[in-house]
Amino acid sequence: MKKLFFFLLISTVSSAQLSWSPMPNIAANLNGQRFDDVFFLNENLGWAANGYYAAVYKTIDGGTTWTQQLNNSILGSYHYFRNIEFLDENIGFLGTLNGKFYKTIDGGTTWSLVTISTNPDAICGLDCIGTSTIYGCGAYFSPAYIIKSSDSGMTWQYINMSAYADALVEVLFTDEYTGYASGNSASGAVILKTTDGGTTWTTVYNGTIAGEYVWKLQVLASNINVIFGAIEAVAPNPGKLIKSSDGGLNWISKDAPESEIQAVGFVDENHGWMGGHATGFYETFDSGTTWTNTTVGSNLNRIFFVNNTLAYACGTTIYKMTNNLNVNQFQEQARIPLNVRVAPNPIKDKLNLEIDFRGTDHLMLGLYSSTGQFIKQLKIDEIESATTKRYTFDFSYASGIYFLNLHTNTGRQSIKIIK
């Protein structure tokens, strides 16, 4: 159901007048941390999931006011909430990066753990489609899998996707049988397609730069053959906007405005926005050939369309797009990256680093050349609590400049090292 609402409003207002504004009356994130997801059933009823601070908020008036329904204190343990999705006004699902998956049957007032025979390490993507079908996927830190329920979440199927991908972060269906999953493979960004409800999959997009992900997908509501994808890259490589006009058979690629691009959303084939961990809304009117920084927003993760004149997005706060908004004075805060120390730097034969983690987390530590070429995965680690971790690696590489790329729950960051 997500991102595929038919456009209910026929507007004569030029799309050039559409604008974004931060929503008032919803808790702002400290340290620039993000709301990881936002979902609306209609113009008025919606939910937002705060990631690092693990809270669920509900609105019944189109985001004018929000009520907190869930947080870590209620659950009794630390979580990172990644996504939220509802089948109807009562039945909804909440994915986390902590090996826990939740369901509500009362509109988010109470939540219960979902039991799956093979418990997923994380749910990075969710999509409810039709009246009773739900798909989920994970994990950005691997392995790759799909979960599926055809009975409103009563029972679940776990589908091992390791033959197709190393990691999955997004799942999006146009009906109960036809859909897409995206993420990362050994060669780079990947998109998979199924036409039989997830029984079989075909690779329809496969990038060639290791370390890149197709992070978010959008199917244009007015034409389900038009698909947009946001490719998250590692600097100095640019991120990319990819587009298919034939249901994934063929793709065109254009450079995105930043490397760590994640959110993507278009009102038509030409007019849309992108953003990411270090950015707000960049706008294009020519299908991604040129981009303009709107200077609105920060730390964007998803753009969600309700119709062609109304959309919401999540980042440092929740943002709303309409053709008639009064911009309020919300104060954006830049995301504070993890504190990383490399000593000595320049290095000799050993790479020594310390990383301060603020809570439970996942770490994928990759080594890249000065030109952004992937060299080696140095470490995959699961962080169980707030702590300082110390790592030492042999470094038998030629003298020069290298980059360490840290991929964690809260984003990606690169550290320059010299040998």
Summary of the structure (lengths in Angstrom):
residues: 419
radius of gyration: 20.4
end to end distance: 50.8
largest distance: 65.1
contacts: 1503
relative contact order: 0.13
helix: 2%
strand: 47%
